[in-house]
Amino acid sequence: MLEDCDASNRPVSVQQPHFKVFPEFVGASYMRRYELFCRKLVLERHYTASSFITSSISEGIEGVYATPSDDLSVERFARTLIGHISTFV
């Protein structure tokens, strides 16, 4: 989960003193970086599923959230988790 605010939506610069940053992260906002990272974890098979949601500070307290990408939705994550659990029951 990431706060949906100006700071998380604004492109940020990168520093590369010790290693190269993936090209897709250069000039991307924190929100875009979180989305790319979660997706990369699944595509590279480090995780079976991942979820990424955002919410504003004013609406989050009421449980209001957004899913920037359908493939990283809470529902999809939950279905995958339930599928894994059902194999052990």
PyMOL Python script that loads the backbone (N, CA, C, O; Angstrom):
from pymol import cmd

cmd.read_pdbstr("""\
ATOM      1  N   MET A   1       0.843  -1.167   0.000  1.00  0.00           N
ATOM      2  CA  MET A   1       0.000   0.000   0.000  1.00  0.00           C
ATOM      3  C   MET A   1       0.892   1.234   0.000  1.00  0.00           C
ATOM      4  O   MET A   1       1.914   1.303   0.684  1.00  0.00           O
ATOM      5  N   LEU A   2       0.460   2.201  -0.795  1.00  0.00           N
ATOM      6  CA  LEU A   2       1.181   3.459  -0.904  1.00  0.00           C
ATOM      7  C   LEU A   2       0.177   4.600  -0.817  1.00  0.00           C
ATOM      8  O   LEU A   2      -0.920   4.517  -1.371  1.00  0.00           O
ATOM      9  N   GLU A   3       0.557   5.663  -0.122  1.00  0.00           N
ATOM     10  CA  GLU A   3      -0.321   6.829  -0.056  1.00  0.00           C
ATOM     11  C   GLU A   3      -0.408   7.490  -1.430  1.00  0.00           C
ATOM     12  O   GLU A   3       0.607   7.765  -2.070  1.00  0.00           O
ATOM     13  N   ASP A   4      -1.614   7.733  -1.858  1.00  0.00           N
ATOM     14  CA  ASP A   4      -1.845   8.433  -3.126  1.00  0.00           C
ATOM     15  C   ASP A   4      -1.825   9.928  -2.838  1.00  0.00           C
ATOM     16  O   ASP A   4      -2.803  10.484  -2.338  1.00  0.00           O
ATOM     17  N   CYS A   5      -0.705  10.577  -3.156  1.00  0.00           N
ATOM     18  CA  CYS A   5      -0.534  12.006  -2.905  1.00  0.00           C
ATOM     19  C   CYS A   5       0.376  12.572  -3.987  1.00  0.00           C
ATOM     20  O   CYS A   5       0.902  11.834  -4.820  1.00  0.00           O
ATOM     21  N   ASP A   6       0.554  13.870  -3.965  1.00  0.00           N
ATOM     22  CA  ASP A   6       1.408  14.511  -4.970  1.00  0.00           C
ATOM     23  C   ASP A   6       2.825  13.935  -4.979  1.00  0.00           C
ATOM     24  O   ASP A   6       3.396  13.684  -6.040  1.00  0.00           O
ATOM     25  N   ALA A   7       3.382  13.731  -3.790  1.00  0.00           N
ATOM     26  CA  ALA A   7       4.760  13.248  -3.700  1.00  0.00           C
ATOM     27  C   ALA A   7       4.930  11.856  -4.307  1.00  0.00           C
ATOM     28  O   ALA A   7       5.967  11.576  -4.909  1.00  0.00           O
ATOM     29  N   SER A   8       3.937  10.982  -4.162  1.00  0.00           N
ATOM     30  CA  SER A   8       4.081   9.627  -4.706  1.00  0.00           C
ATOM     31  C   SER A   8       3.773   9.554  -6.194  1.00  0.00           C
ATOM     32  O   SER A   8       4.114   8.564  -6.842  1.00  0.00           O
ATOM     33  N   ASN A   9       3.136  10.579  -6.748  1.00  0.00           N
ATOM     34  CA  ASN A   9       2.798  10.611  -8.175  1.00  0.00           C
ATOM     35  C   ASN A   9       3.782  11.409  -9.020  1.00  0.00           C
ATOM     36  O   ASN A   9       3.734  11.360 -10.249  1.00  0.00           O
ATOM     37  N   ARG A  10       4.667  12.138  -8.366  1.00  0.00           N
ATOM     38  CA  ARG A  10       5.642  12.980  -9.064  1.00  0.00           C
ATOM     39  C   ARG A  10       6.872  12.164  -9.463  1.00  0.00           C
ATOM     40  O   ARG A  10       7.378  11.383  -8.656  1.00  0.00           O
ATOM     41  N   PRO A  11       7.355  12.330 -10.682  1.00  0.00           N
ATOM     42  CA  PRO A  11       8.590  11.627 -11.075  1.00  0.00           C
ATOM     43  C   PRO A  11       9.744  12.024 -10.159  1.00  0.00           C
ATOM     44  O   PRO A  11       9.867  13.182  -9.760  1.00  0.00           O
ATOM     45  N   VAL A  12      10.583  11.049  -9.835  1.00  0.00           N
ATOM     46  CA  VAL A  12      11.729  11.303  -8.967  1.00  0.00           C
ATOM     47  C   VAL A  12      13.012  10.944  -9.697  1.00  0.00           C
ATOM     48  O   VAL A  12      13.017  10.105 -10.598  1.00  0.00           O
ATOM     49  N   SER A  13      14.073  11.576  -9.306  1.00  0.00           N
ATOM     50  CA  SER A  13      15.361  11.310  -9.942  1.00  0.00           C
ATOM     51  C   SER A  13      16.012  10.089  -9.296  1.00  0.00           C
ATOM     52  O   SER A  13      15.583   9.625  -8.239  1.00  0.00           O
ATOM     53  N   VAL A  14      17.038   9.587  -9.941  1.00  0.00           N
ATOM     54  CA  VAL A  14      17.765   8.442  -9.406  1.00  0.00           C
ATOM     55  C   VAL A  14      19.233   8.790  -9.239  1.00  0.00           C
ATOM     56  O   VAL A  14      19.782   9.610  -9.975  1.00  0.00           O
ATOM     57  N   GLN A  15      19.849   8.160  -8.267  1.00  0.00           N
ATOM     58  CA  GLN A  15      21.285   8.259  -8.052  1.00  0.00           C
ATOM     59  C   GLN A  15      21.843   6.875  -8.355  1.00  0.00           C
ATOM     60  O   GLN A  15      21.282   5.879  -7.898  1.00  0.00           O
ATOM     61  N   GLN A  16      22.915   6.788  -9.101  1.00  0.00           N
ATOM     62  CA  GLN A  16      23.467   5.489  -9.482  1.00  0.00           C
ATOM     63  C   GLN A  16      24.955   5.388  -9.139  1.00  0.00           C
ATOM     64  O   GLN A  16      25.758   5.058 -10.012  1.00  0.00           O
ATOM     65  N   PRO A  17      25.341   5.662  -7.900  1.00  0.00           N
ATOM     66  CA  PRO A  17      26.769   5.641  -7.590  1.00  0.00           C
ATOM     67  C   PRO A  17      27.376   4.234  -7.531  1.00  0.00           C
ATOM     68  O   PRO A  17      28.573   4.076  -7.770  1.00  0.00           O
ATOM     69  N   HIS A  18      26.572   3.211  -7.218  1.00  0.00           N
ATOM     70  CA  HIS A  18      27.134   1.862  -7.030  1.00  0.00           C
ATOM     71  C   HIS A  18      26.633   0.830  -8.029  1.00  0.00           C
ATOM     72  O   HIS A  18      27.332  -0.141  -8.319  1.00  0.00           O
ATOM     73  N   PHE A  19      25.444   1.027  -8.554  1.00  0.00           N
ATOM     74  CA  PHE A  19      24.900   0.087  -9.531  1.00  0.00           C
ATOM     75  C   PHE A  19      23.883   0.794 -10.403  1.00  0.00           C
ATOM     76  O   PHE A  19      23.329   1.825 -10.021  1.00  0.00           O
ATOM     77  N   LYS A  20      23.641   0.232 -11.576  1.00  0.00           N
ATOM     78  CA  LYS A  20      22.697   0.820 -12.524  1.00  0.00           C
ATOM     79  C   LYS A  20      21.263   0.543 -12.094  1.00  0.00           C
ATOM     80  O   LYS A  20      20.951  -0.533 -11.584  1.00  0.00           O
ATOM     81  N   VAL A  21      20.413   1.509 -12.302  1.00  0.00           N
ATOM     82  CA  VAL A  21      18.987   1.383 -12.026  1.00  0.00           C
ATOM     83  C   VAL A  21      18.325   0.872 -13.301  1.00  0.00           C
ATOM     84  O   VAL A  21      18.713   1.263 -14.402  1.00  0.00           O
ATOM     85  N   PHE A  22      17.316  -0.010 -13.158  1.00  0.00           N
ATOM     86  CA  PHE A  22      16.582  -0.485 -14.326  1.00  0.00           C
ATOM     87  C   PHE A  22      16.037   0.710 -15.090  1.00  0.00           C
ATOM     88  O   PHE A  22      15.535   1.651 -14.474  1.00  0.00           O
ATOM     89  N   PRO A  23      16.122   0.698 -16.407  1.00  0.00           N
ATOM     90  CA  PRO A  23      15.689   1.846 -17.219  1.00  0.00           C
ATOM     91  C   PRO A  23      14.237   2.263 -16.948  1.00  0.00           C
ATOM     92  O   PRO A  23      13.918   3.451 -16.985  1.00  0.00           O
ATOM     93  N   GLU A  24      13.369   1.298 -16.680  1.00  0.00           N
ATOM     94  CA  GLU A  24      11.964   1.626 -16.443  1.00  0.00           C
ATOM     95  C   GLU A  24      11.728   2.406 -15.141  1.00  0.00           C
ATOM     96  O   GLU A  24      10.665   2.998 -14.956  1.00  0.00           O
ATOM     97  N   PHE A  25      12.716   2.405 -14.247  1.00  0.00           N
ATOM     98  CA  PHE A  25      12.592   3.154 -12.997  1.00  0.00           C
ATOM     99  C   PHE A  25      13.078   4.598 -13.140  1.00  0.00           C
ATOM    100  O   PHE A  25      12.744   5.443 -12.310  1.00  0.00           O
ATOM    101  N   VAL A  26      13.856   4.886 -14.170  1.00  0.00           N
ATOM    102  CA  VAL A  26      14.402   6.231 -14.371  1.00  0.00           C
ATOM    103  C   VAL A  26      13.267   7.183 -14.735  1.00  0.00           C
ATOM    104  O   VAL A  26      12.541   6.953 -15.702  1.00  0.00           O
ATOM    105  N   GLY A  27      13.119   8.252 -13.955  1.00  0.00           N
ATOM    106  CA  GLY A  27      12.082   9.251 -14.207  1.00  0.00           C
ATOM    107  C   GLY A  27      10.684   8.823 -13.816  1.00  0.00           C
ATOM    108  O   GLY A  27       9.725   9.549 -14.081  1.00  0.00           O
ATOM    109  N   ALA A  28      10.539   7.659 -13.190  1.00  0.00           N
ATOM    110  CA  ALA A  28       9.219   7.169 -12.787  1.00  0.00           C
ATOM    111  C   ALA A  28       8.874   7.676 -11.385  1.00  0.00           C
ATOM    112  O   ALA A  28       9.758   7.949 -10.573  1.00  0.00           O
ATOM    113  N   SER A  29       7.604   7.794 -11.129  1.00  0.00           N
ATOM    114  CA  SER A  29       7.138   8.187  -9.792  1.00  0.00           C
ATOM    115  C   SER A  29       7.273   6.996  -8.846  1.00  0.00           C
ATOM    116  O   SER A  29       7.489   5.867  -9.286  1.00  0.00           O
ATOM    117  N   TYR A  30       7.144   7.257  -7.536  1.00  0.00           N
ATOM    118  CA  TYR A  30       7.164   6.154  -6.580  1.00  0.00           C
ATOM    119  C   TYR A  30       6.004   5.199  -6.850  1.00  0.00           C
ATOM    120  O   TYR A  30       6.161   3.985  -6.723  1.00  0.00           O
ATOM    121  N   MET A  31       4.842   5.736  -7.222  1.00  0.00           N
ATOM    122  CA  MET A  31       3.698   4.883  -7.505  1.00  0.00           C
ATOM    123  C   MET A  31       4.007   3.938  -8.667  1.00  0.00           C
ATOM    124  O   MET A  31       3.722   2.743  -8.589  1.00  0.00           O
ATOM    125  N   ARG A  32       4.579   4.462  -9.724  1.00  0.00           N
ATOM    126  CA  ARG A  32       4.922   3.632 -10.880  1.00  0.00           C
ATOM    127  C   ARG A  32       5.986   2.606 -10.508  1.00  0.00           C
ATOM    128  O   ARG A  32       5.928   1.465 -10.967  1.00  0.00           O
ATOM    129  N   ARG A  33       6.955   2.994  -9.685  1.00  0.00           N
ATOM    130  CA  ARG A  33       8.007   2.072  -9.260  1.00  0.00           C
ATOM    131  C   ARG A  33       7.436   0.921  -8.430  1.00  0.00           C
ATOM    132  O   ARG A  33       7.837  -0.230  -8.607  1.00  0.00           O
ATOM    133  N   TYR A  34       6.510   1.223  -7.533  1.00  0.00           N
ATOM    134  CA  TYR A  34       5.878   0.172  -6.730  1.00  0.00           C
ATOM    135  C   TYR A  34       5.152  -0.810  -7.644  1.00  0.00           C
ATOM    136  O   TYR A  34       5.271  -2.025  -7.483  1.00  0.00           O
ATOM    137  N   GLU A  35       4.404  -0.278  -8.598  1.00  0.00           N
ATOM    138  CA  GLU A  35       3.667  -1.122  -9.532  1.00  0.00           C
ATOM    139  C   GLU A  35       4.616  -2.018 -10.325  1.00  0.00           C
ATOM    140  O   GLU A  35       4.381  -3.221 -10.437  1.00  0.00           O
ATOM    141  N   LEU A  36       5.675  -1.446 -10.872  1.00  0.00           N
ATOM    142  CA  LEU A  36       6.649  -2.219 -11.637  1.00  0.00           C
ATOM    143  C   LEU A  36       7.326  -3.284 -10.772  1.00  0.00           C
ATOM    144  O   LEU A  36       7.521  -4.417 -11.210  1.00  0.00           O
ATOM    145  N   PHE A  37       7.678  -2.913  -9.554  1.00  0.00           N
ATOM    146  CA  PHE A  37       8.349  -3.850  -8.653  1.00  0.00           C
ATOM    147  C   PHE A  37       7.449  -5.032  -8.305  1.00  0.00           C
ATOM    148  O   PHE A  37       7.889  -6.181  -8.354  1.00  0.00           O
ATOM    149  N   CYS A  38       6.193  -4.760  -7.954  1.00  0.00           N
ATOM    150  CA  CYS A  38       5.262  -5.843  -7.625  1.00  0.00           C
ATOM    151  C   CYS A  38       5.061  -6.770  -8.814  1.00  0.00           C
ATOM    152  O   CYS A  38       5.051  -7.991  -8.660  1.00  0.00           O
ATOM    153  N   ARG A  39       4.906  -6.206  -9.971  1.00  0.00           N
ATOM    154  CA  ARG A  39       4.718  -7.010 -11.181  1.00  0.00           C
ATOM    155  C   ARG A  39       5.977  -7.829 -11.484  1.00  0.00           C
ATOM    156  O   ARG A  39       5.880  -8.995 -11.868  1.00  0.00           O
ATOM    157  N   LYS A  40       7.144  -7.230 -11.316  1.00  0.00           N
ATOM    158  CA  LYS A  40       8.415  -7.909 -11.583  1.00  0.00           C
ATOM    159  C   LYS A  40       8.604  -9.101 -10.632  1.00  0.00           C
ATOM    160  O   LYS A  40       9.125 -10.137 -11.046  1.00  0.00           O
ATOM    161  N   LEU A  41       8.195  -8.971  -9.389  1.00  0.00           N
ATOM    162  CA  LEU A  41       8.303 -10.082  -8.439  1.00  0.00           C
ATOM    163  C   LEU A  41       7.539 -11.305  -8.921  1.00  0.00           C
ATOM    164  O   LEU A  41       8.000 -12.436  -8.764  1.00  0.00           O
ATOM    165  N   VAL A  42       6.373 -11.075  -9.506  1.00  0.00           N
ATOM    166  CA  VAL A  42       5.545 -12.184 -10.015  1.00  0.00           C
ATOM    167  C   VAL A  42       6.094 -12.703 -11.342  1.00  0.00           C
ATOM    168  O   VAL A  42       6.221 -13.914 -11.523  1.00  0.00           O
ATOM    169  N   LEU A  43       6.418 -11.811 -12.263  1.00  0.00           N
ATOM    170  CA  LEU A  43       6.910 -12.233 -13.575  1.00  0.00           C
ATOM    171  C   LEU A  43       8.217 -13.016 -13.495  1.00  0.00           C
ATOM    172  O   LEU A  43       8.453 -13.929 -14.286  1.00  0.00           O
ATOM    173  N   GLU A  44       9.058 -12.653 -12.539  1.00  0.00           N
ATOM    174  CA  GLU A  44      10.325 -13.366 -12.369  1.00  0.00           C
ATOM    175  C   GLU A  44      10.191 -14.556 -11.423  1.00  0.00           C
ATOM    176  O   GLU A  44      11.184 -15.190 -11.067  1.00  0.00           O
ATOM    177  N   ARG A  45       8.975 -14.851 -11.026  1.00  0.00           N
ATOM    178  CA  ARG A  45       8.619 -16.013 -10.194  1.00  0.00           C
ATOM    179  C   ARG A  45       9.276 -16.020  -8.819  1.00  0.00           C
ATOM    180  O   ARG A  45       9.558 -17.083  -8.266  1.00  0.00           O
ATOM    181  N   HIS A  46       9.521 -14.824  -8.264  1.00  0.00           N
ATOM    182  CA  HIS A  46       9.971 -14.741  -6.880  1.00  0.00           C
ATOM    183  C   HIS A  46       8.773 -14.909  -5.954  1.00  0.00           C
ATOM    184  O   HIS A  46       8.892 -15.473  -4.866  1.00  0.00           O
ATOM    185  N   TYR A  47       7.611 -14.409  -6.399  1.00  0.00           N
ATOM    186  CA  TYR A  47       6.353 -14.543  -5.679  1.00  0.00           C
ATOM    187  C   TYR A  47       5.336 -15.149  -6.635  1.00  0.00           C
ATOM    188  O   TYR A  47       5.455 -15.014  -7.853  1.00  0.00           O
ATOM    189  N   THR A  48       4.341 -15.815  -6.077  1.00  0.00           N
ATOM    190  CA  THR A  48       3.260 -16.357  -6.887  1.00  0.00           C
ATOM    191  C   THR A  48       2.275 -15.266  -7.269  1.00  0.00           C
ATOM    192  O   THR A  48       1.736 -15.263  -8.376  1.00  0.00           O
ATOM    193  N   ALA A  49       2.042 -14.336  -6.344  1.00  0.00           N
ATOM    194  CA  ALA A  49       1.111 -13.236  -6.590  1.00  0.00           C
ATOM    195  C   ALA A  49       1.550 -12.038  -5.770  1.00  0.00           C
ATOM    196  O   ALA A  49       2.297 -12.163  -4.799  1.00  0.00           O
ATOM    197  N   SER A  50       1.076 -10.890  -6.176  1.00  0.00           N
ATOM    198  CA  SER A  50       1.374  -9.653  -5.469  1.00  0.00           C
ATOM    199  C   SER A  50       0.182  -8.720  -5.617  1.00  0.00           C
ATOM    200  O   SER A  50      -0.557  -8.790  -6.599  1.00  0.00           O
ATOM    201  N   SER A  51       0.005  -7.858  -4.647  1.00  0.00           N
ATOM    202  CA  SER A  51      -1.081  -6.885  -4.699  1.00  0.00           C
ATOM    203  C   SER A  51      -0.512  -5.505  -4.427  1.00  0.00           C
ATOM    204  O   SER A  51       0.395  -5.349  -3.609  1.00  0.00           O
ATOM    205  N   PHE A  52      -1.041  -4.516  -5.106  1.00  0.00           N
ATOM    206  CA  PHE A  52      -0.609  -3.132  -4.901  1.00  0.00           C
ATOM    207  C   PHE A  52      -1.831  -2.241  -4.889  1.00  0.00           C
ATOM    208  O   PHE A  52      -2.568  -2.162  -5.872  1.00  0.00           O
ATOM    209  N   ILE A  53      -2.039  -1.568  -3.764  1.00  0.00           N
ATOM    210  CA  ILE A  53      -3.167  -0.651  -3.633  1.00  0.00           C
ATOM    211  C   ILE A  53      -2.663   0.705  -3.159  1.00  0.00           C
ATOM    212  O   ILE A  53      -1.595   0.822  -2.558  1.00  0.00           O
ATOM    213  N   THR A  54      -3.469   1.728  -3.448  1.00  0.00           N
ATOM    214  CA  THR A  54      -3.159   3.084  -3.008  1.00  0.00           C
ATOM    215  C   THR A  54      -4.378   3.671  -2.310  1.00  0.00           C
ATOM    216  O   THR A  54      -5.507   3.238  -2.538  1.00  0.00           O
ATOM    217  N   SER A  55      -4.140   4.644  -1.470  1.00  0.00           N
ATOM    218  CA  SER A  55      -5.232   5.327  -0.798  1.00  0.00           C
ATOM    219  C   SER A  55      -4.750   6.690  -0.330  1.00  0.00           C
ATOM    220  O   SER A  55      -3.576   6.872  -0.006  1.00  0.00           O
ATOM    221  N   SER A  56      -5.659   7.630  -0.298  1.00  0.00           N
ATOM    222  CA  SER A  56      -5.299   8.961   0.197  1.00  0.00           C
ATOM    223  C   SER A  56      -5.400   8.967   1.718  1.00  0.00           C
ATOM    224  O   SER A  56      -6.066   8.117   2.309  1.00  0.00           O
ATOM    225  N   ILE A  57      -4.748   9.912   2.331  1.00  0.00           N
ATOM    226  CA  ILE A  57      -4.746   9.994   3.787  1.00  0.00           C
ATOM    227  C   ILE A  57      -6.148  10.281   4.333  1.00  0.00           C
ATOM    228  O   ILE A  57      -6.493   9.853   5.434  1.00  0.00           O
ATOM    229  N   SER A  58      -6.946  11.005   3.557  1.00  0.00           N
ATOM    230  CA  SER A  58      -8.291  11.351   4.037  1.00  0.00           C
ATOM    231  C   SER A  58      -9.298  10.223   3.833  1.00  0.00           C
ATOM    232  O   SER A  58     -10.200  10.054   4.653  1.00  0.00           O
ATOM    233  N   GLU A  59      -9.165   9.446   2.754  1.00  0.00           N
ATOM    234  CA  GLU A  59     -10.127   8.383   2.476  1.00  0.00           C
ATOM    235  C   GLU A  59      -9.686   7.021   3.005  1.00  0.00           C
ATOM    236  O   GLU A  59     -10.515   6.130   3.194  1.00  0.00           O
ATOM    237  N   GLY A  60      -8.403   6.856   3.242  1.00  0.00           N
ATOM    238  CA  GLY A  60      -7.887   5.572   3.716  1.00  0.00           C
ATOM    239  C   GLY A  60      -8.479   5.152   5.040  1.00  0.00           C
ATOM    240  O   GLY A  60      -8.720   3.967   5.269  1.00  0.00           O
ATOM    241  N   ILE A  61      -8.713   6.104   5.907  1.00  0.00           N
ATOM    242  CA  ILE A  61      -9.278   5.809   7.232  1.00  0.00           C
ATOM    243  C   ILE A  61     -10.680   5.208   7.113  1.00  0.00           C
ATOM    244  O   ILE A  61     -11.154   4.521   8.018  1.00  0.00           O
ATOM    245  N   GLU A  62     -11.335   5.482   5.977  1.00  0.00           N
ATOM    246  CA  GLU A  62     -12.680   4.957   5.736  1.00  0.00           C
ATOM    247  C   GLU A  62     -12.652   3.669   4.912  1.00  0.00           C
ATOM    248  O   GLU A  62     -13.701   3.125   4.568  1.00  0.00           O
ATOM    249  N   GLY A  63     -11.463   3.190   4.600  1.00  0.00           N
ATOM    250  CA  GLY A  63     -11.332   1.952   3.851  1.00  0.00           C
ATOM    251  C   GLY A  63     -11.396   2.109   2.347  1.00  0.00           C
ATOM    252  O   GLY A  63     -11.501   1.115   1.629  1.00  0.00           O
ATOM    253  N   VAL A  64     -11.335   3.335   1.855  1.00  0.00           N
ATOM    254  CA  VAL A  64     -11.382   3.584   0.418  1.00  0.00           C
ATOM    255  C   VAL A  64      -9.976   3.429  -0.152  1.00  0.00           C
ATOM    256  O   VAL A  64      -9.023   4.032   0.341  1.00  0.00           O
ATOM    257  N   TYR A  65      -9.861   2.617  -1.190  1.00  0.00           N
ATOM    258  CA  TYR A  65      -8.564   2.405  -1.816  1.00  0.00           C
ATOM    259  C   TYR A  65      -8.744   2.243  -3.323  1.00  0.00           C
ATOM    260  O   TYR A  65      -9.855   2.041  -3.814  1.00  0.00           O
ATOM    261  N   ALA A  66      -7.639   2.334  -4.036  1.00  0.00           N
ATOM    262  CA  ALA A  66      -7.648   2.148  -5.494  1.00  0.00           C
ATOM    263  C   ALA A  66      -6.607   1.094  -5.859  1.00  0.00           C
ATOM    264  O   ALA A  66      -5.613   0.907  -5.158  1.00  0.00           O
ATOM    265  N   THR A  67      -6.857   0.422  -6.960  1.00  0.00           N
ATOM    266  CA  THR A  67      -5.912  -0.547  -7.500  1.00  0.00           C
ATOM    267  C   THR A  67      -5.423  -0.004  -8.836  1.00  0.00           C
ATOM    268  O   THR A  67      -6.172  -0.018  -9.813  1.00  0.00           O
ATOM    269  N   PRO A  68      -4.170   0.479  -8.900  1.00  0.00           N
ATOM    270  CA  PRO A  68      -3.672   1.056 -10.136  1.00  0.00           C
ATOM    271  C   PRO A  68      -3.634   0.089 -11.321  1.00  0.00           C
ATOM    272  O   PRO A  68      -3.621   0.524 -12.473  1.00  0.00           O
ATOM    273  N   SER A  69      -3.616  -1.208 -11.049  1.00  0.00           N
ATOM    274  CA  SER A  69      -3.507  -2.187 -12.127  1.00  0.00           C
ATOM    275  C   SER A  69      -4.301  -3.440 -11.765  1.00  0.00           C
ATOM    276  O   SER A  69      -4.183  -3.949 -10.651  1.00  0.00           O
ATOM    277  N   ASP A  70      -5.112  -3.940 -12.705  1.00  0.00           N
ATOM    278  CA  ASP A  70      -5.953  -5.109 -12.454  1.00  0.00           C
ATOM    279  C   ASP A  70      -5.153  -6.356 -12.099  1.00  0.00           C
ATOM    280  O   ASP A  70      -5.593  -7.155 -11.272  1.00  0.00           O
ATOM    281  N   ASP A  71      -3.987  -6.535 -12.710  1.00  0.00           N
ATOM    282  CA  ASP A  71      -3.210  -7.737 -12.419  1.00  0.00           C
ATOM    283  C   ASP A  71      -2.581  -7.717 -11.029  1.00  0.00           C
ATOM    284  O   ASP A  71      -2.028  -8.724 -10.586  1.00  0.00           O
ATOM    285  N   LEU A  72      -2.661  -6.579 -10.339  1.00  0.00           N
ATOM    286  CA  LEU A  72      -2.148  -6.469  -8.972  1.00  0.00           C
ATOM    287  C   LEU A  72      -3.266  -6.178  -7.969  1.00  0.00           C
ATOM    288  O   LEU A  72      -3.031  -5.583  -6.916  1.00  0.00           O
ATOM    289  N   SER A  73      -4.477  -6.602  -8.309  1.00  0.00           N
ATOM    290  CA  SER A  73      -5.629  -6.325  -7.446  1.00  0.00           C
ATOM    291  C   SER A  73      -5.640  -7.215  -6.200  1.00  0.00           C
ATOM    292  O   SER A  73      -5.059  -8.301  -6.193  1.00  0.00           O
ATOM    293  N   VAL A  74      -6.299  -6.745  -5.169  1.00  0.00           N
ATOM    294  CA  VAL A  74      -6.457  -7.509  -3.931  1.00  0.00           C
ATOM    295  C   VAL A  74      -7.269  -8.771  -4.213  1.00  0.00           C
ATOM    296  O   VAL A  74      -6.975  -9.837  -3.672  1.00  0.00           O
ATOM    297  N   GLU A  75      -8.281  -8.648  -5.053  1.00  0.00           N
ATOM    298  CA  GLU A  75      -9.123  -9.800  -5.380  1.00  0.00           C
ATOM    299  C   GLU A  75      -8.320 -10.917  -6.050  1.00  0.00           C
ATOM    300  O   GLU A  75      -8.465 -12.087  -5.698  1.00  0.00           O
ATOM    301  N   ARG A  76      -7.501 -10.563  -6.986  1.00  0.00           N
ATOM    302  CA  ARG A  76      -6.668 -11.559  -7.683  1.00  0.00           C
ATOM    303  C   ARG A  76      -5.682 -12.199  -6.715  1.00  0.00           C
ATOM    304  O   ARG A  76      -5.470 -13.411  -6.748  1.00  0.00           O
ATOM    305  N   PHE A  77      -5.079 -11.382  -5.851  1.00  0.00           N
ATOM    306  CA  PHE A  77      -4.159 -11.890  -4.841  1.00  0.00           C
ATOM    307  C   PHE A  77      -4.878 -12.872  -3.921  1.00  0.00           C
ATOM    308  O   PHE A  77      -4.360 -13.949  -3.624  1.00  0.00           O
ATOM    309  N   ALA A  78      -6.079 -12.494  -3.470  1.00  0.00           N
ATOM    310  CA  ALA A  78      -6.853 -13.349  -2.558  1.00  0.00           C
ATOM    311  C   ALA A  78      -7.227 -14.676  -3.223  1.00  0.00           C
ATOM    312  O   ALA A  78      -7.137 -15.729  -2.592  1.00  0.00           O
ATOM    313  N   ARG A  79      -7.646 -14.633  -4.495  1.00  0.00           N
ATOM    314  CA  ARG A  79      -7.985 -15.878  -5.208  1.00  0.00           C
ATOM    315  C   ARG A  79      -6.770 -16.812  -5.288  1.00  0.00           C
ATOM    316  O   ARG A  79      -6.897 -18.023  -5.109  1.00  0.00           O
ATOM    317  N   THR A  80      -5.603 -16.240  -5.557  1.00  0.00           N
ATOM    318  CA  THR A  80      -4.382 -17.047  -5.620  1.00  0.00           C
ATOM    319  C   THR A  80      -4.058 -17.640  -4.258  1.00  0.00           C
ATOM    320  O   THR A  80      -3.701 -18.814  -4.158  1.00  0.00           O
ATOM    321  N   LEU A  81      -4.181 -16.843  -3.223  1.00  0.00           N
ATOM    322  CA  LEU A  81      -3.918 -17.306  -1.863  1.00  0.00           C
ATOM    323  C   LEU A  81      -4.887 -18.421  -1.469  1.00  0.00           C
ATOM    324  O   LEU A  81      -4.475 -19.430  -0.897  1.00  0.00           O
ATOM    325  N   ILE A  82      -6.151 -18.244  -1.769  1.00  0.00           N
ATOM    326  CA  ILE A  82      -7.150 -19.279  -1.448  1.00  0.00           C
ATOM    327  C   ILE A  82      -6.856 -20.562  -2.212  1.00  0.00           C
ATOM    328  O   ILE A  82      -7.012 -21.658  -1.675  1.00  0.00           O
ATOM    329  N   GLY A  83      -6.434 -20.427  -3.454  1.00  0.00           N
ATOM    330  CA  GLY A  83      -6.060 -21.605  -4.237  1.00  0.00           C
ATOM    331  C   GLY A  83      -4.928 -22.380  -3.612  1.00  0.00           C
ATOM    332  O   GLY A  83      -4.950 -23.611  -3.582  1.00  0.00           O
ATOM    333  N   HIS A  84      -3.926 -21.658  -3.106  1.00  0.00           N
ATOM    334  CA  HIS A  84      -2.795 -22.316  -2.450  1.00  0.00           C
ATOM    335  C   HIS A  84      -3.228 -22.982  -1.161  1.00  0.00           C
ATOM    336  O   HIS A  84      -2.832 -24.113  -0.877  1.00  0.00           O
ATOM    337  N   ILE A  85      -4.036 -22.289  -0.383  1.00  0.00           N
ATOM    338  CA  ILE A  85      -4.496 -22.835   0.902  1.00  0.00           C
ATOM    339  C   ILE A  85      -5.344 -24.082   0.684  1.00  0.00           C
ATOM    340  O   ILE A  85      -5.239 -25.043   1.447  1.00  0.00           O
ATOM    341  N   SER A  86      -6.179 -24.075  -0.344  1.00  0.00           N
ATOM    342  CA  SER A  86      -7.080 -25.211  -0.589  1.00  0.00           C
ATOM    343  C   SER A  86      -6.308 -26.490  -0.928  1.00  0.00           C
ATOM    344  O   SER A  86      -6.838 -27.587  -0.755  1.00  0.00           O
ATOM    345  N   THR A  87      -5.085 -26.368  -1.400  1.00  0.00           N
ATOM    346  CA  THR A  87      -4.306 -27.576  -1.695  1.00  0.00           C
ATOM    347  C   THR A  87      -3.847 -28.271  -0.414  1.00  0.00           C
ATOM    348  O   THR A  87      -3.490 -29.449  -0.450  1.00  0.00           O
ATOM    349  N   PHE A  88      -3.849 -27.571   0.697  1.00  0.00           N
ATOM    350  CA  PHE A  88      -3.401 -28.139   1.970  1.00  0.00           C
ATOM    351  C   PHE A  88      -4.546 -28.581   2.869  1.00  0.00           C
ATOM    352  O   PHE A  88      -4.317 -29.199   3.908  1.00  0.00           O
ATOM    353  N   VAL A  89      -5.771 -28.269   2.480  1.00  0.00           N
ATOM    354  CA  VAL A  89      -6.934 -28.591   3.328  1.00  0.00           C
ATOM    355  C   VAL A  89      -7.518 -29.919   2.940  1.00  0.00           C
ATOM    356  O   VAL A  89      -8.499 -30.360   3.538  1.00  0.00           O
TER     357      VAL A  89
END
""", "prot")
cmd.dss("prot")
cmd.show_as("cartoon", "prot")
cmd.util.cbc("prot")
cmd.orient("prot")
